[in-house]
Amino acid sequence: MRGVVMHGPGDVRVQDRENPRIIEPTDAIIKVAAACVCGSDLWPYRGVDEFHDQPMGHEYVGVVEQIGDQVEDITIGDFVVGSFFASDNTCEICRAGYQSRCVHAELVGGTQAQRARIPLADGTLVATPGMPDADLIPSLLTASDVLGTGWFAAVAAEAGPGKTVAVVGDGAVGLLGVLAARQLGAERIVIFSRHADRQKLATEFGATDLIIERGDEGVAKLKELNGGLGAHSVIEAVGTQESMMQAIRATRPGGHVGYVGVSHDVRLPGEELFFSGVHLHGGPAPVRRFLPELIRLIWDREINPGRVFDLELPLEEAAQGYKAMDERRAIKTLLRP
């Protein structure tokens, strides 16, 4: 089969790879209907994280082709959406809603390919009610990561009725955090963004205010909009020192930060955090917790998160998709195997 491999910074190739096979009796093999490039894939692409000869991809939807002997709930022929973390969905941590930290958690990888092996299939995959219409596939794909991650960020930040929500980060996760905050009933949603295309989509997803300033200037502007106070709820969707501190400082005392940007060298100043009075909650999103409801909202056409894909390419042109996202010419690239 064909699949994407990152050989080093800026070196993405589509090449022949072995077809995946059942290794554990709880595995499933899916024929990938759509995959995509994640913002987190850009860290190794830019050389910040070290990847060498690494099969890429962790977002996926597709049709089940094979199942192991112990798979009971997922059947061959199902169209499925799965999380980027495999989980048994039965352990005590999973039952508490934190499937990404399952006691048997395993990263799902190599899904930018024609086929993929999904561990712990019964706990990881959720079947759609039937074969989806073609136009629903991009939105279902977002549920595999960026929608589920943005949703978790909004929940962790306790977005809801009467709340002002601020979003730090205008990539796909931040934009879908806006959508999630709106669905959860937030009264006011402010996004920090300097890019016209992303500002437009954020507004269409439910943002009520736009701030172009960053850092402490952005925090000051937010407080000007909000009677001198920070937001009740802040979504941090970048993962840098600057973005995390901007999120904490943009939060009013007693407010909540939902942080989901993959952390890179973030160090929190203890004294400032102590006196901030803010709640911090986040980490790798337990996407599996939200999949049934997100699939329902998409299936019933109540939300259309697939609009974050502004570039669609065949799998063979994956390198161009990485380049476009790295150069901020695309928000998110969808790949068709």
KOLZA-969210 format. One record per residue (C-alpha): residue in three letters; chain; x, y, z. Coordinates in Angstrom, 2 decimals, always signed. Layout:
// KOLZA-969210
code / unit / xx / yy / zz
ALA / A / X / Y / Z
...
END
This chain:
// KOLZA-969210
code / unit / xx / yy / zz
MET / A / +0.00 / +0.00 / +0.00
ARG / A / +0.96 / +3.67 / -0.21
GLY / A / +1.59 / +5.75 / +2.88
VAL / A / +3.21 / +8.95 / +4.10
VAL / A / +6.62 / +8.73 / +5.79
MET / A / +8.56 / +11.60 / +7.33
HIS / A / +12.27 / +10.99 / +6.85
GLY / A / +13.36 / +14.20 / +8.57
PRO / A / +12.55 / +17.91 / +8.80
GLY / A / +10.81 / +19.05 / +5.61
ASP / A / +11.25 / +15.60 / +4.05
VAL / A / +7.83 / +14.03 / +3.57
ARG / A / +7.42 / +11.24 / +1.02
VAL / A / +4.64 / +8.93 / -0.08
GLN / A / +6.03 / +5.46 / -0.59
ASP / A / +5.21 / +1.79 / -0.60
ARG / A / +4.64 / +0.38 / +2.87
GLU / A / +3.60 / -3.06 / +4.06
ASN / A / -0.11 / -3.57 / +4.45
PRO / A / -1.08 / -3.53 / +8.14
ARG / A / -2.05 / -6.86 / +9.67
ILE / A / -3.88 / -8.07 / +12.74
ILE / A / -1.33 / -8.35 / +15.56
GLU / A / -3.55 / -8.53 / +18.64
PRO / A / -6.97 / -10.22 / +18.70
THR / A / -8.50 / -6.84 / +19.64
ASP / A / -7.21 / -5.13 / +16.45
ALA / A / -9.11 / -3.98 / +13.39
ILE / A / -7.81 / -3.06 / +9.94
ILE / A / -9.58 / -0.23 / +8.16
LYS / A / -9.50 / +0.98 / +4.59
VAL / A / -8.94 / +4.69 / +5.08
ALA / A / -11.57 / +6.88 / +3.39
ALA / A / -9.93 / +10.16 / +4.40
ALA / A / -6.98 / +11.29 / +6.50
CYS / A / -5.39 / +14.66 / +7.10
VAL / A / -2.35 / +16.63 / +8.22
CYS / A / -2.45 / +17.79 / +11.84
GLY / A / -0.93 / +20.99 / +13.19
SER / A / +1.07 / +18.77 / +15.55
ASP / A / +2.65 / +17.12 / +12.48
LEU / A / +4.30 / +20.46 / +11.77
TRP / A / +6.49 / +20.28 / +14.87
PRO / A / +8.66 / +17.47 / +13.43
TYR / A / +8.27 / +18.91 / +9.92
ARG / A / +9.94 / +22.08 / +11.22
GLY / A / +12.58 / +20.11 / +13.13
VAL / A / +11.30 / +20.99 / +16.61
ASP / A / +10.54 / +17.32 / +17.33
GLU / A / +12.82 / +14.61 / +15.95
PHE / A / +11.13 / +12.18 / +13.59
HIS / A / +13.13 / +9.91 / +11.29
ASP / A / +11.57 / +7.43 / +8.87
GLN / A / +8.28 / +7.77 / +10.74
PRO / A / +4.92 / +6.71 / +9.20
MET / A / +2.65 / +9.70 / +9.67
GLY / A / -0.97 / +10.38 / +10.54
HIS / A / -3.29 / +9.90 / +13.50
GLU / A / -6.64 / +11.21 / +12.20
TYR / A / -8.79 / +8.86 / +10.18
VAL / A / -12.17 / +7.59 / +9.06
GLY / A / -12.79 / +4.51 / +6.99
VAL / A / -14.38 / +1.12 / +6.47
VAL / A / -13.51 / -1.92 / +8.57
GLU / A / -11.95 / -4.68 / +6.44
GLN / A / -10.64 / -7.11 / +9.06
ILE / A / -11.17 / -7.72 / +12.77
GLY / A / -9.39 / -9.81 / +15.38
ASP / A / -10.98 / -12.78 / +17.09
GLN / A / -11.87 / -10.78 / +20.23
VAL / A / -13.54 / -7.83 / +18.49
GLU / A / -17.24 / -8.01 / +19.27
ASP / A / -18.88 / -4.62 / +18.72
ILE / A / -17.20 / -3.45 / +15.52
THR / A / -17.98 / -5.47 / +12.42
ILE / A / -16.55 / -5.79 / +8.95
GLY / A / -18.18 / -3.22 / +6.67
ASP / A / -18.76 / -0.60 / +9.38
PHE / A / -17.83 / +2.98 / +8.55
VAL / A / -15.94 / +4.13 / +11.63
VAL / A / -14.43 / +7.15 / +13.30
GLY / A / -11.70 / +6.64 / +15.88
SER / A / -9.58 / +8.59 / +18.29
PHE / A / -5.84 / +9.21 / +17.92
PHE / A / -5.42 / +7.31 / +21.21
ALA / A / -6.54 / +3.71 / +21.35
SER / A / -8.33 / +2.81 / +24.57
ASP / A / -10.23 / -0.14 / +25.95
ASN / A / -13.07 / +2.22 / +27.06
THR / A / -13.72 / -0.05 / +30.04
CYS / A / -10.97 / +0.65 / +32.59
GLU / A / -11.57 / +2.92 / +35.57
ILE / A / -9.86 / +5.89 / +33.87
CYS / A / -11.90 / +5.44 / +30.69
ARG / A / -15.12 / +5.21 / +32.66
ALA / A / -14.21 / +8.54 / +34.25
GLY / A / -14.04 / +10.04 / +30.74
TYR / A / -10.28 / +10.16 / +30.19
GLN / A / -9.79 / +7.55 / +27.49
SER / A / -6.60 / +9.19 / +26.23
ARG / A / -5.03 / +8.15 / +29.56
CYS / A / -6.49 / +4.63 / +29.52
VAL / A / -4.37 / +2.12 / +31.42
HIS / A / -3.88 / +0.40 / +28.05
ALA / A / -3.63 / +3.61 / +26.00
GLU / A / -1.73 / +3.35 / +22.75
LEU / A / -1.10 / +6.04 / +20.16
VAL / A / -2.67 / +5.32 / +16.79
GLY / A / -0.26 / +6.09 / +13.97
GLY / A / +0.40 / +5.71 / +10.29
THR / A / -3.10 / +6.66 / +9.17
GLN / A / -1.97 / +8.89 / +6.28
ALA / A / -2.14 / +5.75 / +4.19
GLN / A / -4.49 / +3.51 / +2.27
ARG / A / -5.01 / +1.20 / +5.25
ALA / A / -4.39 / +1.36 / +8.98
ARG / A / -4.28 / -0.93 / +11.99
ILE / A / -6.42 / +0.26 / +14.90
PRO / A / -5.65 / -1.33 / +18.29
LEU / A / -8.39 / -1.97 / +20.86
ALA / A / -10.98 / -1.61 / +18.14
ASP / A / -14.08 / -2.04 / +20.30
GLY / A / -12.99 / +0.72 / +22.67
THR / A / -11.44 / +3.05 / +20.09
LEU / A / -13.79 / +3.03 / +17.12
VAL / A / -17.36 / +4.27 / +16.84
ALA / A / -19.47 / +3.19 / +13.88
THR / A / -21.67 / +5.70 / +12.10
PRO / A / -25.39 / +4.89 / +11.67
GLY / A / -24.72 / +3.86 / +8.07
MET / A / -22.50 / +4.71 / +5.13
PRO / A / -22.17 / +8.49 / +5.22
ASP / A / -22.89 / +10.82 / +2.33
ALA / A / -19.66 / +12.00 / +0.73
ASP / A / -20.08 / +15.55 / +1.98
LEU / A / -20.18 / +14.35 / +5.61
ILE / A / -16.81 / +12.61 / +5.48
PRO / A / -14.67 / +15.75 / +6.10
SER / A / -16.73 / +16.64 / +9.17
LEU / A / -16.59 / +13.08 / +10.50
LEU / A / -12.82 / +13.21 / +10.01
THR / A / -12.55 / +16.28 / +12.24
ALA / A / -14.23 / +14.30 / +15.04
SER / A / -11.19 / +11.99 / +15.08
ASP / A / -9.04 / +14.76 / +16.55
VAL / A / -9.44 / +18.49 / +16.00
LEU / A / -13.17 / +18.72 / +16.71
GLY / A / -12.90 / +16.34 / +19.66
THR / A / -9.87 / +18.26 / +20.93
GLY / A / -11.51 / +21.66 / +20.53
TRP / A / -14.62 / +20.28 / +22.25
PHE / A / -12.59 / +18.95 / +25.17
ALA / A / -10.83 / +22.31 / +25.47
ALA / A / -14.18 / +24.09 / +25.69
VAL / A / -15.48 / +21.58 / +28.26
ALA / A / -12.27 / +21.80 / +30.30
ALA / A / -12.58 / +25.60 / +30.24
GLU / A / -16.19 / +25.23 / +31.41
ALA / A / -17.61 / +27.18 / +28.48
GLY / A / -21.36 / +27.57 / +28.79
PRO / A / -24.34 / +29.92 / +29.09
GLY / A / -23.49 / +33.36 / +30.38
LYS / A / -19.76 / +32.82 / +29.89
THR / A / -17.22 / +34.83 / +27.94
VAL / A / -14.82 / +32.45 / +26.19
ALA / A / -11.45 / +33.50 / +24.76
VAL / A / -9.55 / +31.32 / +22.29
VAL / A / -5.77 / +31.49 / +21.98
GLY / A / -4.80 / +29.88 / +18.67
ASP / A / -6.55 / +30.18 / +15.30
GLY / A / -5.61 / +26.81 / +13.83
ALA / A / -8.14 / +24.04 / +13.30
VAL / A / -8.36 / +23.19 / +17.01
GLY / A / -8.87 / +26.80 / +18.07
LEU / A / -11.47 / +27.36 / +15.35
LEU / A / -13.37 / +24.25 / +16.37
GLY / A / -13.04 / +25.34 / +19.99
VAL / A / -15.06 / +28.37 / +18.89
LEU / A / -17.68 / +26.06 / +17.36
ALA / A / -17.76 / +23.95 / +20.52
ALA / A / -18.11 / +26.99 / +22.79
ARG / A / -21.04 / +28.18 / +20.70
GLN / A / -22.70 / +24.76 / +20.86
LEU / A / -22.21 / +24.73 / +24.62
GLY / A / -24.08 / +28.03 / +24.86
ALA / A / -21.32 / +30.59 / +25.49
GLU / A / -22.61 / +34.16 / +25.44
ARG / A / -19.48 / +35.82 / +24.04
ILE / A / -16.58 / +34.20 / +22.15
VAL / A / -13.37 / +36.11 / +21.49
ILE / A / -10.63 / +34.71 / +19.24
PHE / A / -7.08 / +36.01 / +18.99
SER / A / -6.25 / +35.96 / +15.26
ARG / A / -4.30 / +37.97 / +12.70
HIS / A / -5.37 / +36.05 / +9.61
ALA / A / -8.38 / +37.19 / +7.61
ASP / A / -9.40 / +33.73 / +6.36
ARG / A / -9.32 / +32.31 / +9.88
GLN / A / -11.12 / +35.32 / +11.32
LYS / A / -13.90 / +34.82 / +8.77
LEU / A / -14.31 / +31.12 / +9.59
ALA / A / -14.17 / +31.83 / +13.32
THR / A / -16.99 / +34.35 / +12.93
GLU / A / -19.04 / +31.85 / +10.95
PHE / A / -18.45 / +29.26 / +13.70
GLY / A / -19.71 / +31.67 / +16.36
ALA / A / -16.96 / +34.11 / +17.39
THR / A / -18.41 / +37.46 / +18.45
ASP / A / -15.13 / +39.41 / +18.77
LEU / A / -11.70 / +39.38 / +17.13
ILE / A / -8.43 / +40.54 / +18.67
ILE / A / -5.30 / +40.84 / +16.54
GLU / A / -2.91 / +41.67 / +19.38
ARG / A / -0.94 / +38.90 / +21.09
GLY / A / +0.69 / +38.40 / +24.47
ASP / A / +0.11 / +41.03 / +27.14
GLU / A / -1.22 / +43.47 / +24.52
GLY / A / -3.85 / +40.93 / +23.57
VAL / A / -4.73 / +40.37 / +27.22
ALA / A / -5.15 / +44.13 / +27.74
LYS / A / -7.43 / +44.35 / +24.69
LEU / A / -9.54 / +41.44 / +25.96
LYS / A / -10.00 / +43.16 / +29.30
GLU / A / -11.02 / +46.37 / +27.53
LEU / A / -13.80 / +44.40 / +25.85
ASN / A / -14.85 / +42.75 / +29.09
GLY / A / -15.24 / +45.48 / +31.69
GLY / A / -11.65 / +45.22 / +32.88
LEU / A / -11.89 / +41.52 / +33.68
GLY / A / -10.49 / +38.46 / +31.97
ALA / A / -12.65 / +35.81 / +30.34
HIS / A / -14.50 / +33.17 / +32.35
SER / A / -13.17 / +30.44 / +30.05
VAL / A / -10.01 / +30.39 / +27.93
ILE / A / -9.02 / +27.78 / +25.35
GLU / A / -5.26 / +27.37 / +24.79
ALA / A / -4.69 / +25.64 / +21.46
VAL / A / -1.04 / +26.28 / +20.59
GLY / A / +1.32 / +24.82 / +23.18
THR / A / +4.06 / +27.46 / +23.49
GLN / A / +5.25 / +29.45 / +26.48
GLU / A / +3.73 / +32.62 / +25.03
SER / A / +0.34 / +31.07 / +24.31
MET / A / +0.05 / +29.43 / +27.73
MET / A / +0.93 / +32.61 / +29.59
GLN / A / -1.44 / +34.61 / +27.39
ALA / A / -4.20 / +32.12 / +28.22
ILE / A / -3.58 / +32.25 / +31.98
ARG / A / -3.36 / +36.05 / +32.03
ALA / A / -6.51 / +36.35 / +29.92
THR / A / -8.50 / +34.39 / +32.53
ARG / A / -10.28 / +36.13 / +35.40
PRO / A / -9.73 / +34.91 / +38.96
GLY / A / -11.88 / +31.83 / +39.43
GLY / A / -11.95 / +31.22 / +35.67
HIS / A / -10.84 / +28.13 / +33.77
VAL / A / -8.16 / +27.44 / +31.16
GLY / A / -8.64 / +24.42 / +28.90
TYR / A / -5.20 / +23.71 / +27.43
VAL / A / -4.85 / +21.27 / +24.54
GLY / A / -1.93 / +22.65 / +22.52
VAL / A / +0.88 / +20.06 / +22.56
SER / A / +3.29 / +21.53 / +25.11
HIS / A / +6.74 / +22.59 / +23.90
ASP / A / +9.08 / +23.89 / +26.61
VAL / A / +6.27 / +25.47 / +28.64
ARG / A / +7.37 / +26.52 / +32.13
LEU / A / +4.81 / +28.02 / +34.50
PRO / A / +5.95 / +30.68 / +37.00
GLY / A / +4.78 / +29.36 / +40.36
GLU / A / +4.17 / +32.67 / +42.12
GLU / A / +2.14 / +34.16 / +39.26
LEU / A / +0.10 / +30.99 / +38.95
PHE / A / -0.48 / +30.91 / +42.71
PHE / A / -1.91 / +34.42 / +42.78
SER / A / -3.85 / +34.11 / +39.52
GLY / A / -6.64 / +32.06 / +41.08
VAL / A / -7.32 / +30.26 / +37.79
HIS / A / -8.11 / +26.60 / +37.16
LEU / A / -5.95 / +24.69 / +34.66
HIS / A / -7.23 / +21.53 / +33.01
GLY / A / -6.24 / +19.88 / +29.76
GLY / A / -3.81 / +17.56 / +28.05
PRO / A / -4.34 / +14.98 / +25.29
ALA / A / -8.04 / +15.15 / +24.53
PRO / A / -10.16 / +12.11 / +25.46
VAL / A / -11.78 / +12.26 / +22.04
ARG / A / -13.49 / +8.89 / +22.51
ARG / A / -15.62 / +10.40 / +25.31
PHE / A / -17.23 / +12.80 / +22.85
LEU / A / -17.37 / +10.74 / +19.65
PRO / A / -20.96 / +9.43 / +19.91
GLU / A / -22.40 / +12.93 / +20.41
LEU / A / -20.13 / +14.57 / +17.82
ILE / A / -21.03 / +11.94 / +15.24
ARG / A / -24.73 / +12.52 / +15.98
LEU / A / -24.41 / +16.30 / +15.57
ILE / A / -22.59 / +15.83 / +12.27
TRP / A / -24.92 / +13.07 / +11.02
ASP / A / -27.95 / +15.22 / +11.79
ARG / A / -26.24 / +18.18 / +10.06
GLU / A / -26.43 / +20.38 / +13.13
ILE / A / -22.76 / +21.31 / +12.76
ASN / A / -20.37 / +21.41 / +9.80
PRO / A / -16.83 / +21.32 / +11.24
GLY / A / -15.40 / +19.97 / +7.98
ARG / A / -15.15 / +23.56 / +6.77
VAL / A / -11.74 / +23.78 / +8.47
PHE / A / -10.38 / +21.80 / +5.52
ASP / A / -9.47 / +24.47 / +3.01
LEU / A / -7.12 / +22.25 / +0.98
GLU / A / -7.88 / +18.76 / -0.32
LEU / A / -5.22 / +16.67 / -2.06
PRO / A / -4.71 / +13.08 / -3.15
LEU / A / -2.52 / +11.12 / -0.77
GLU / A / +0.31 / +11.12 / -3.32
GLU / A / +0.58 / +14.91 / -2.93
ALA / A / +0.79 / +14.88 / +0.86
ALA / A / +4.11 / +16.76 / +0.84
GLN / A / +2.35 / +19.74 / -0.74
GLY / A / -0.24 / +19.64 / +2.02
TYR / A / +2.45 / +19.81 / +4.69
LYS / A / +4.17 / +22.68 / +2.89
ALA / A / +0.94 / +24.66 / +2.52
MET / A / +0.14 / +24.35 / +6.22
ASP / A / +3.71 / +25.17 / +7.24
GLU / A / +3.53 / +28.35 / +5.15
ARG / A / +0.06 / +29.14 / +6.54
ARG / A / -1.46 / +28.97 / +3.07
ALA / A / -3.87 / +26.35 / +4.40
ILE / A / -5.62 / +25.89 / +7.72
LYS / A / -5.85 / +22.11 / +7.39
THR / A / -5.18 / +19.64 / +4.56
LEU / A / -7.46 / +16.68 / +3.85
LEU / A / -5.85 / +13.69 / +2.11
ARG / A / -7.77 / +11.22 / -0.04
PRO / A / -6.04 / +7.80 / -0.31
END
